Amino acid sequence: MANTSITVGRLLCGTVRGYLDKCKFKGMDVDYIESGGWIEREFVIKGSNEDIIKIHAALKAWGSDD
């Protein structure tokens, strides 16, 4: 089991939550906990090593300025 976390602003929470739910629906071995907060929220994601690597790479690419 591996884990990763990402902190996003309140306006992006729905996008990240939707992406993680879609990954779970597609059969990926992931689960997440979303913290509460008015300005930003942290998503702690755990699952199999391969799936966490894929999700981490996708979220990193999504958040990059390139």
PDB file with SEQRES, HELIX, SHEET and CRYST1 records, atoms N, CA, C and O in Angstrom:
SEQRES   1 A   66  MET ALA ASN THR SER ILE THR VAL GLY ARG LEU LEU CYS          
SEQRES   2 A   66  GLY THR VAL ARG GLY TYR LEU ASP LYS CYS LYS PHE LYS          
SEQRES   3 A   66  GLY MET ASP VAL ASP TYR ILE GLU SER GLY GLY TRP ILE          
SEQRES   4 A   66  GLU ARG GLU PHE VAL ILE LYS GLY SER ASN GLU ASP ILE          
SEQRES   5 A   66  ILE LYS ILE HIS ALA ALA LEU LYS ALA TRP GLY SER ASP          
SEQRES   6 A   66  ASP                                                          
HELIX    1 AA1 ARG A   10  LEU A   12  5                                   3    
HELIX    2 AA2 CYS A   13  PHE A   25  1                                  13    
HELIX    3 AA3 ASN A   49  GLY A   63  1                                  15    
SHEET    1 AA1 3 ALA A   2  GLY A   9  0                                        
SHEET    2 AA1 3 GLU A  40  GLY A  47 -1                                        
SHEET    3 AA1 3 VAL A  30  GLU A  34 -1                                        
CRYST1    1.000    1.000    1.000  90.00  90.00  90.00 P 1           1          
ATOM      1  N   MET A   1       0.831  -1.182   0.000  1.00  0.00           N  
ATOM      2  CA  MET A   1       0.000   0.000   0.000  1.00  0.00           C  
ATOM      3  C   MET A   1       0.876   1.246   0.000  1.00  0.00           C  
ATOM      4  O   MET A   1       1.854   1.336   0.741  1.00  0.00           O  
ATOM      5  N   ALA A   2       0.520   2.167  -0.813  1.00  0.00           N  
ATOM      6  CA  ALA A   2       1.219   3.440  -0.901  1.00  0.00           C  
ATOM      7  C   ALA A   2       0.216   4.552  -0.646  1.00  0.00           C  
ATOM      8  O   ALA A   2      -0.995   4.330  -0.668  1.00  0.00           O  
ATOM      9  N   ASN A   3       0.732   5.753  -0.404  1.00  0.00           N  
ATOM     10  CA  ASN A   3      -0.171   6.889  -0.261  1.00  0.00           C  
ATOM     11  C   ASN A   3       0.496   8.158  -0.761  1.00  0.00           C  
ATOM     12  O   ASN A   3       1.719   8.237  -0.874  1.00  0.00           O  
ATOM     13  N   THR A   4      -0.322   9.131  -1.054  1.00  0.00           N  
ATOM     14  CA  THR A   4       0.125  10.450  -1.472  1.00  0.00           C  
ATOM     15  C   THR A   4      -0.924  11.445  -1.014  1.00  0.00           C  
ATOM     16  O   THR A   4      -2.032  11.058  -0.644  1.00  0.00           O  
ATOM     17  N   SER A   5      -0.582  12.714  -1.037  1.00  0.00           N  
ATOM     18  CA  SER A   5      -1.557  13.730  -0.663  1.00  0.00           C  
ATOM     19  C   SER A   5      -1.418  14.929  -1.589  1.00  0.00           C  
ATOM     20  O   SER A   5      -0.360  15.176  -2.168  1.00  0.00           O  
ATOM     21  N   ILE A   6      -2.504  15.659  -1.709  1.00  0.00           N  
ATOM     22  CA  ILE A   6      -2.526  16.870  -2.525  1.00  0.00           C  
ATOM     23  C   ILE A   6      -3.423  17.876  -1.818  1.00  0.00           C  
ATOM     24  O   ILE A   6      -4.480  17.522  -1.297  1.00  0.00           O  
ATOM     25  N   THR A   7      -2.997  19.123  -1.805  1.00  0.00           N  
ATOM     26  CA  THR A   7      -3.788  20.204  -1.238  1.00  0.00           C  
ATOM     27  C   THR A   7      -4.251  21.080  -2.389  1.00  0.00           C  
ATOM     28  O   THR A   7      -3.448  21.512  -3.216  1.00  0.00           O  
ATOM     29  N   VAL A   8      -5.555  21.340  -2.435  1.00  0.00           N  
ATOM     30  CA  VAL A   8      -6.124  22.148  -3.515  1.00  0.00           C  
ATOM     31  C   VAL A   8      -7.024  23.224  -2.916  1.00  0.00           C  
ATOM     32  O   VAL A   8      -7.536  23.086  -1.805  1.00  0.00           O  
ATOM     33  N   GLY A   9      -7.200  24.275  -3.665  1.00  0.00           N  
ATOM     34  CA  GLY A   9      -8.111  25.335  -3.267  1.00  0.00           C  
ATOM     35  C   GLY A   9      -9.552  24.857  -3.317  1.00  0.00           C  
ATOM     36  O   GLY A   9      -9.879  23.880  -3.989  1.00  0.00           O  
ATOM     37  N   ARG A  10     -10.391  25.556  -2.604  1.00  0.00           N  
ATOM     38  CA  ARG A  10     -11.795  25.167  -2.456  1.00  0.00           C  
ATOM     39  C   ARG A  10     -12.508  25.029  -3.800  1.00  0.00           C  
ATOM     40  O   ARG A  10     -13.376  24.168  -3.945  1.00  0.00           O  
ATOM     41  N   LEU A  11     -12.164  25.847  -4.773  1.00  0.00           N  
ATOM     42  CA  LEU A  11     -12.844  25.804  -6.066  1.00  0.00           C  
ATOM     43  C   LEU A  11     -12.469  24.579  -6.901  1.00  0.00           C  
ATOM     44  O   LEU A  11     -13.186  24.232  -7.839  1.00  0.00           O  
ATOM     45  N   LEU A  12     -11.356  23.923  -6.573  1.00  0.00           N  
ATOM     46  CA  LEU A  12     -10.906  22.763  -7.336  1.00  0.00           C  
ATOM     47  C   LEU A  12     -11.246  21.435  -6.668  1.00  0.00           C  
ATOM     48  O   LEU A  12     -10.955  20.376  -7.224  1.00  0.00           O  
ATOM     49  N   CYS A  13     -11.854  21.473  -5.491  1.00  0.00           N  
ATOM     50  CA  CYS A  13     -12.162  20.244  -4.752  1.00  0.00           C  
ATOM     51  C   CYS A  13     -13.068  19.316  -5.547  1.00  0.00           C  
ATOM     52  O   CYS A  13     -12.837  18.108  -5.581  1.00  0.00           O  
ATOM     53  N   GLY A  14     -14.077  19.853  -6.173  1.00  0.00           N  
ATOM     54  CA  GLY A  14     -15.001  19.032  -6.945  1.00  0.00           C  
ATOM     55  C   GLY A  14     -14.323  18.331  -8.106  1.00  0.00           C  
ATOM     56  O   GLY A  14     -14.646  17.185  -8.420  1.00  0.00           O  
ATOM     57  N   THR A  15     -13.393  19.009  -8.741  1.00  0.00           N  
ATOM     58  CA  THR A  15     -12.664  18.419  -9.857  1.00  0.00           C  
ATOM     59  C   THR A  15     -11.804  17.246  -9.398  1.00  0.00           C  
ATOM     60  O   THR A  15     -11.802  16.188 -10.028  1.00  0.00           O  
ATOM     61  N   VAL A  16     -11.071  17.434  -8.296  1.00  0.00           N  
ATOM     62  CA  VAL A  16     -10.216  16.368  -7.774  1.00  0.00           C  
ATOM     63  C   VAL A  16     -11.066  15.213  -7.262  1.00  0.00           C  
ATOM     64  O   VAL A  16     -10.748  14.051  -7.514  1.00  0.00           O  
ATOM     65  N   ARG A  17     -12.137  15.520  -6.548  1.00  0.00           N  
ATOM     66  CA  ARG A  17     -13.039  14.485  -6.032  1.00  0.00           C  
ATOM     67  C   ARG A  17     -13.646  13.680  -7.176  1.00  0.00           C  
ATOM     68  O   ARG A  17     -13.729  12.455  -7.092  1.00  0.00           O  
ATOM     69  N   GLY A  18     -14.068  14.352  -8.237  1.00  0.00           N  
ATOM     70  CA  GLY A  18     -14.625  13.668  -9.398  1.00  0.00           C  
ATOM     71  C   GLY A  18     -13.612  12.769 -10.080  1.00  0.00           C  
ATOM     72  O   GLY A  18     -13.946  11.660 -10.499  1.00  0.00           O  
ATOM     73  N   TYR A  19     -12.366  13.241 -10.197  1.00  0.00           N  
ATOM     74  CA  TYR A  19     -11.311  12.433 -10.809  1.00  0.00           C  
ATOM     75  C   TYR A  19     -11.045  11.180  -9.987  1.00  0.00           C  
ATOM     76  O   TYR A  19     -10.927  10.089 -10.546  1.00  0.00           O  
ATOM     77  N   LEU A  20     -10.949  11.322  -8.663  1.00  0.00           N  
ATOM     78  CA  LEU A  20     -10.679  10.168  -7.810  1.00  0.00           C  
ATOM     79  C   LEU A  20     -11.847   9.186  -7.812  1.00  0.00           C  
ATOM     80  O   LEU A  20     -11.633   7.974  -7.797  1.00  0.00           O  
ATOM     81  N   ASP A  21     -13.077   9.693  -7.831  1.00  0.00           N  
ATOM     82  CA  ASP A  21     -14.235   8.800  -7.914  1.00  0.00           C  
ATOM     83  C   ASP A  21     -14.259   8.051  -9.238  1.00  0.00           C  
ATOM     84  O   ASP A  21     -14.636   6.881  -9.290  1.00  0.00           O  
ATOM     85  N   LYS A  22     -13.853   8.735 -10.314  1.00  0.00           N  
ATOM     86  CA  LYS A  22     -13.788   8.086 -11.626  1.00  0.00           C  
ATOM     87  C   LYS A  22     -12.738   6.977 -11.627  1.00  0.00           C  
ATOM     88  O   LYS A  22     -12.952   5.917 -12.214  1.00  0.00           O  
ATOM     89  N   CYS A  23     -11.604   7.222 -10.970  1.00  0.00           N  
ATOM     90  CA  CYS A  23     -10.560   6.195 -10.872  1.00  0.00           C  
ATOM     91  C   CYS A  23     -11.078   4.976 -10.116  1.00  0.00           C  
ATOM     92  O   CYS A  23     -10.815   3.840 -10.513  1.00  0.00           O  
ATOM     93  N   LYS A  24     -11.813   5.207  -9.029  1.00  0.00           N  
ATOM     94  CA  LYS A  24     -12.381   4.097  -8.266  1.00  0.00           C  
ATOM     95  C   LYS A  24     -13.397   3.334  -9.106  1.00  0.00           C  
ATOM     96  O   LYS A  24     -13.438   2.105  -9.063  1.00  0.00           O  
ATOM     97  N   PHE A  25     -14.214   4.050  -9.865  1.00  0.00           N  
ATOM     98  CA  PHE A  25     -15.231   3.420 -10.700  1.00  0.00           C  
ATOM     99  C   PHE A  25     -14.600   2.554 -11.783  1.00  0.00           C  
ATOM    100  O   PHE A  25     -15.138   1.506 -12.141  1.00  0.00           O  
ATOM    101  N   LYS A  26     -13.453   2.996 -12.304  1.00  0.00           N  
ATOM    102  CA  LYS A  26     -12.757   2.239 -13.344  1.00  0.00           C  
ATOM    103  C   LYS A  26     -12.046   1.009 -12.800  1.00  0.00           C  
ATOM    104  O   LYS A  26     -11.472   0.236 -13.568  1.00  0.00           O  
ATOM    105  N   GLY A  27     -12.077   0.819 -11.480  1.00  0.00           N  
ATOM    106  CA  GLY A  27     -11.508  -0.382 -10.897  1.00  0.00           C  
ATOM    107  C   GLY A  27     -10.137  -0.208 -10.268  1.00  0.00           C  
ATOM    108  O   GLY A  27      -9.522  -1.190  -9.852  1.00  0.00           O  
ATOM    109  N   MET A  28      -9.652   1.005 -10.191  1.00  0.00           N  
ATOM    110  CA  MET A  28      -8.361   1.225  -9.546  1.00  0.00           C  
ATOM    111  C   MET A  28      -8.503   0.976  -8.051  1.00  0.00           C  
ATOM    112  O   MET A  28      -9.545   1.248  -7.454  1.00  0.00           O  
ATOM    113  N   ASP A  29      -7.436   0.454  -7.460  1.00  0.00           N  
ATOM    114  CA  ASP A  29      -7.428   0.155  -6.032  1.00  0.00           C  
ATOM    115  C   ASP A  29      -6.996   1.406  -5.270  1.00  0.00           C  
ATOM    116  O   ASP A  29      -5.858   1.493  -4.808  1.00  0.00           O  
ATOM    117  N   VAL A  30      -7.903   2.372  -5.139  1.00  0.00           N  
ATOM    118  CA  VAL A  30      -7.609   3.615  -4.429  1.00  0.00           C  
ATOM    119  C   VAL A  30      -8.760   3.965  -3.501  1.00  0.00           C  
ATOM    120  O   VAL A  30      -9.912   3.591  -3.726  1.00  0.00           O  
ATOM    121  N   ASP A  31      -8.410   4.692  -2.458  1.00  0.00           N  
ATOM    122  CA  ASP A  31      -9.397   5.251  -1.537  1.00  0.00           C  
ATOM    123  C   ASP A  31      -8.830   6.582  -1.078  1.00  0.00           C  
ATOM    124  O   ASP A  31      -7.612   6.760  -1.055  1.00  0.00           O  
ATOM    125  N   TYR A  32      -9.691   7.517  -0.713  1.00  0.00           N  
ATOM    126  CA  TYR A  32      -9.198   8.828  -0.309  1.00  0.00           C  
ATOM    127  C   TYR A  32     -10.032   9.388   0.835  1.00  0.00           C  
ATOM    128  O   TYR A  32     -11.185   9.013   1.053  1.00  0.00           O  
ATOM    129  N   ILE A  33      -9.390  10.305   1.554  1.00  0.00           N  
ATOM    130  CA  ILE A  33     -10.049  11.061   2.613  1.00  0.00           C  
ATOM    131  C   ILE A  33      -9.855  12.533   2.275  1.00  0.00           C  
ATOM    132  O   ILE A  33      -8.750  12.961   1.942  1.00  0.00           O  
ATOM    133  N   GLU A  34     -10.920  13.293   2.361  1.00  0.00           N  
ATOM    134  CA  GLU A  34     -10.874  14.723   2.073  1.00  0.00           C  
ATOM    135  C   GLU A  34     -11.021  15.483   3.383  1.00  0.00           C  
ATOM    136  O   GLU A  34     -11.983  15.276   4.123  1.00  0.00           O  
ATOM    137  N   SER A  35     -10.073  16.357   3.667  1.00  0.00           N  
ATOM    138  CA  SER A  35     -10.154  17.153   4.888  1.00  0.00           C  
ATOM    139  C   SER A  35     -11.142  18.299   4.690  1.00  0.00           C  
ATOM    140  O   SER A  35     -11.489  18.638   3.559  1.00  0.00           O  
ATOM    141  N   GLY A  36     -11.581  18.880   5.770  1.00  0.00           N  
ATOM    142  CA  GLY A  36     -12.465  20.034   5.699  1.00  0.00           C  
ATOM    143  C   GLY A  36     -11.649  21.318   5.720  1.00  0.00           C  
ATOM    144  O   GLY A  36     -10.526  21.336   6.223  1.00  0.00           O  
ATOM    145  N   GLY A  37     -12.198  22.364   5.187  1.00  0.00           N  
ATOM    146  CA  GLY A  37     -11.514  23.651   5.192  1.00  0.00           C  
ATOM    147  C   GLY A  37     -12.277  24.665   4.373  1.00  0.00           C  
ATOM    148  O   GLY A  37     -12.961  24.314   3.411  1.00  0.00           O  
ATOM    149  N   TRP A  38     -12.163  25.908   4.751  1.00  0.00           N  
ATOM    150  CA  TRP A  38     -12.872  26.972   4.020  1.00  0.00           C  
ATOM    151  C   TRP A  38     -12.110  27.434   2.794  1.00  0.00           C  
ATOM    152  O   TRP A  38     -12.717  27.782   1.781  1.00  0.00           O  
ATOM    153  N   ILE A  39     -10.783  27.442   2.874  1.00  0.00           N  
ATOM    154  CA  ILE A  39      -9.985  27.982   1.777  1.00  0.00           C  
ATOM    155  C   ILE A  39      -9.359  26.881   0.930  1.00  0.00           C  
ATOM    156  O   ILE A  39      -9.347  26.968  -0.298  1.00  0.00           O  
ATOM    157  N   GLU A  40      -8.846  25.856   1.580  1.00  0.00           N  
ATOM    158  CA  GLU A  40      -8.221  24.751   0.863  1.00  0.00           C  
ATOM    159  C   GLU A  40      -8.526  23.442   1.565  1.00  0.00           C  
ATOM    160  O   GLU A  40      -8.879  23.415   2.744  1.00  0.00           O  
ATOM    161  N   ARG A  41      -8.383  22.366   0.823  1.00  0.00           N  
ATOM    162  CA  ARG A  41      -8.619  21.032   1.364  1.00  0.00           C  
ATOM    163  C   ARG A  41      -7.496  20.105   0.950  1.00  0.00           C  
ATOM    164  O   ARG A  41      -6.898  20.254  -0.116  1.00  0.00           O  
ATOM    165  N   GLU A  42      -7.224  19.148   1.815  1.00  0.00           N  
ATOM    166  CA  GLU A  42      -6.194  18.163   1.530  1.00  0.00           C  
ATOM    167  C   GLU A  42      -6.859  16.826   1.241  1.00  0.00           C  
ATOM    168  O   GLU A  42      -7.760  16.394   1.960  1.00  0.00           O  
ATOM    169  N   PHE A  43      -6.401  16.182   0.179  1.00  0.00           N  
ATOM    170  CA  PHE A  43      -6.845  14.842  -0.174  1.00  0.00           C  
ATOM    171  C   PHE A  43      -5.696  13.890   0.134  1.00  0.00           C  
ATOM    172  O   PHE A  43      -4.606  14.033  -0.420  1.00  0.00           O  
ATOM    173  N   VAL A  44      -5.932  12.927   1.008  1.00  0.00           N  
ATOM    174  CA  VAL A  44      -4.965  11.877   1.290  1.00  0.00           C  
ATOM    175  C   VAL A  44      -5.459  10.642   0.547  1.00  0.00           C  
ATOM    176  O   VAL A  44      -6.566  10.160   0.787  1.00  0.00           O  
ATOM    177  N   ILE A  45      -4.629  10.140  -0.353  1.00  0.00           N  
ATOM    178  CA  ILE A  45      -5.021   9.060  -1.254  1.00  0.00           C  
ATOM    179  C   ILE A  45      -4.149   7.853  -0.950  1.00  0.00           C  
ATOM    180  O   ILE A  45      -2.927   7.970  -0.861  1.00  0.00           O  
ATOM    181  N   LYS A  46      -4.777   6.694  -0.790  1.00  0.00           N  
ATOM    182  CA  LYS A  46      -4.020   5.457  -0.558  1.00  0.00           C  
ATOM    183  C   LYS A  46      -4.507   4.390  -1.508  1.00  0.00           C  
ATOM    184  O   LYS A  46      -5.642   4.431  -1.984  1.00  0.00           O  
ATOM    185  N   GLY A  47      -3.636   3.431  -1.780  1.00  0.00           N  
ATOM    186  CA  GLY A  47      -3.998   2.340  -2.679  1.00  0.00           C  
ATOM    187  C   GLY A  47      -2.780   1.544  -3.088  1.00  0.00           C  
ATOM    188  O   GLY A  47      -1.723   1.627  -2.462  1.00  0.00           O  
ATOM    189  N   SER A  48      -2.941   0.775  -4.145  1.00  0.00           N  
ATOM    190  CA  SER A  48      -1.828  -0.043  -4.633  1.00  0.00           C  
ATOM    191  C   SER A  48      -0.733   0.860  -5.195  1.00  0.00           C  
ATOM    192  O   SER A  48      -0.996   1.986  -5.616  1.00  0.00           O  
ATOM    193  N   ASN A  49       0.470   0.360  -5.197  1.00  0.00           N  
ATOM    194  CA  ASN A  49       1.618   1.148  -5.653  1.00  0.00           C  
ATOM    195  C   ASN A  49       1.443   1.649  -7.083  1.00  0.00           C  
ATOM    196  O   ASN A  49       1.686   2.823  -7.362  1.00  0.00           O  
ATOM    197  N   GLU A  50       1.024   0.768  -7.992  1.00  0.00           N  
ATOM    198  CA  GLU A  50       0.885   1.155  -9.399  1.00  0.00           C  
ATOM    199  C   GLU A  50      -0.174   2.243  -9.578  1.00  0.00           C  
ATOM    200  O   GLU A  50       0.036   3.204 -10.318  1.00  0.00           O  
ATOM    201  N   ASP A  51      -1.303   2.087  -8.904  1.00  0.00           N  
ATOM    202  CA  ASP A  51      -2.387   3.064  -9.057  1.00  0.00           C  
ATOM    203  C   ASP A  51      -2.024   4.413  -8.440  1.00  0.00           C  
ATOM    204  O   ASP A  51      -2.377   5.457  -8.989  1.00  0.00           O  
ATOM    205  N   ILE A  52      -1.326   4.404  -7.315  1.00  0.00           N  
ATOM    206  CA  ILE A  52      -0.915   5.667  -6.697  1.00  0.00           C  
ATOM    207  C   ILE A  52       0.099   6.382  -7.579  1.00  0.00           C  
ATOM    208  O   ILE A  52       0.063   7.608  -7.686  1.00  0.00           O  
ATOM    209  N   ILE A  53       1.000   5.642  -8.210  1.00  0.00           N  
ATOM    210  CA  ILE A  53       1.971   6.253  -9.118  1.00  0.00           C  
ATOM    211  C   ILE A  53       1.252   6.911 -10.294  1.00  0.00           C  
ATOM    212  O   ILE A  53       1.596   8.028 -10.682  1.00  0.00           O  
ATOM    213  N   LYS A  54       0.253   6.227 -10.866  1.00  0.00           N  
ATOM    214  CA  LYS A  54      -0.514   6.785 -11.987  1.00  0.00           C  
ATOM    215  C   LYS A  54      -1.277   8.038 -11.569  1.00  0.00           C  
ATOM    216  O   LYS A  54      -1.263   9.043 -12.280  1.00  0.00           O  
ATOM    217  N   ILE A  55      -1.939   7.980 -10.422  1.00  0.00           N  
ATOM    218  CA  ILE A  55      -2.732   9.120  -9.950  1.00  0.00           C  
ATOM    219  C   ILE A  55      -1.828  10.293  -9.609  1.00  0.00           C  
ATOM    220  O   ILE A  55      -2.137  11.434  -9.951  1.00  0.00           O  
ATOM    221  N   HIS A  56      -0.717  10.023  -8.938  1.00  0.00           N  
ATOM    222  CA  HIS A  56       0.221  11.095  -8.586  1.00  0.00           C  
ATOM    223  C   HIS A  56       0.747  11.784  -9.838  1.00  0.00           C  
ATOM    224  O   HIS A  56       0.821  13.012  -9.882  1.00  0.00           O  
ATOM    225  N   ALA A  57       1.113  11.009 -10.856  1.00  0.00           N  
ATOM    226  CA  ALA A  57       1.623  11.581 -12.105  1.00  0.00           C  
ATOM    227  C   ALA A  57       0.551  12.414 -12.802  1.00  0.00           C  
ATOM    228  O   ALA A  57       0.835  13.492 -13.324  1.00  0.00           O  
ATOM    229  N   ALA A  58      -0.687  11.908 -12.808  1.00  0.00           N  
ATOM    230  CA  ALA A  58      -1.774  12.644 -13.462  1.00  0.00           C  
ATOM    231  C   ALA A  58      -2.072  13.956 -12.734  1.00  0.00           C  
ATOM    232  O   ALA A  58      -2.273  14.985 -13.378  1.00  0.00           O  
ATOM    233  N   LEU A  59      -2.101  13.927 -11.410  1.00  0.00           N  
ATOM    234  CA  LEU A  59      -2.364  15.149 -10.643  1.00  0.00           C  
ATOM    235  C   LEU A  59      -1.210  16.131 -10.764  1.00  0.00           C  
ATOM    236  O   LEU A  59      -1.430  17.342 -10.803  1.00  0.00           O  
ATOM    237  N   LYS A  60       0.009  15.629 -10.821  1.00  0.00           N  
ATOM    238  CA  LYS A  60       1.171  16.501 -10.988  1.00  0.00           C  
ATOM    239  C   LYS A  60       1.143  17.174 -12.362  1.00  0.00           C  
ATOM    240  O   LYS A  60       1.420  18.368 -12.474  1.00  0.00           O  
ATOM    241  N   ALA A  61       0.812  16.418 -13.396  1.00  0.00           N  
ATOM    242  CA  ALA A  61       0.722  16.981 -14.743  1.00  0.00           C  
ATOM    243  C   ALA A  61      -0.408  18.003 -14.831  1.00  0.00           C  
ATOM    244  O   ALA A  61      -0.266  19.032 -15.492  1.00  0.00           O  
ATOM    245  N   TRP A  62      -1.523  17.723 -14.171  1.00  0.00           N  
ATOM    246  CA  TRP A  62      -2.675  18.625 -14.174  1.00  0.00           C  
ATOM    247  C   TRP A  62      -2.338  19.939 -13.480  1.00  0.00           C  
ATOM    248  O   TRP A  62      -2.808  21.000 -13.889  1.00  0.00           O  
ATOM    249  N   GLY A  63      -1.525  19.866 -12.431  1.00  0.00           N  
ATOM    250  CA  GLY A  63      -1.200  21.061 -11.670  1.00  0.00           C  
ATOM    251  C   GLY A  63       0.023  21.819 -12.138  1.00  0.00           C  
ATOM    252  O   GLY A  63       0.339  22.870 -11.581  1.00  0.00           O  
ATOM    253  N   SER A  64       0.722  21.316 -13.150  1.00  0.00           N  
ATOM    254  CA  SER A  64       1.932  22.000 -13.593  1.00  0.00           C  
ATOM    255  C   SER A  64       1.598  23.187 -14.495  1.00  0.00           C  
ATOM    256  O   SER A  64       0.518  23.263 -15.081  1.00  0.00           O  
ATOM    257  N   ASP A  65       2.538  24.091 -14.585  1.00  0.00           N  
ATOM    258  CA  ASP A  65       2.348  25.314 -15.391  1.00  0.00           C  
ATOM    259  C   ASP A  65       2.800  25.137 -16.826  1.00  0.00           C  
ATOM    260  O   ASP A  65       2.706  26.080 -17.612  1.00  0.00           O  
ATOM    261  N   ASP A  66       3.285  23.970 -17.191  1.00  0.00           N  
ATOM    262  CA  ASP A  66       3.824  23.757 -18.540  1.00  0.00           C  
ATOM    263  C   ASP A  66       2.766  23.834 -19.595  1.00  0.00           C  
ATOM    264  O   ASP A  66       3.063  23.676 -20.779  1.00  0.00           O  
TER     265      ASP A  66                                                      
END                                                                             
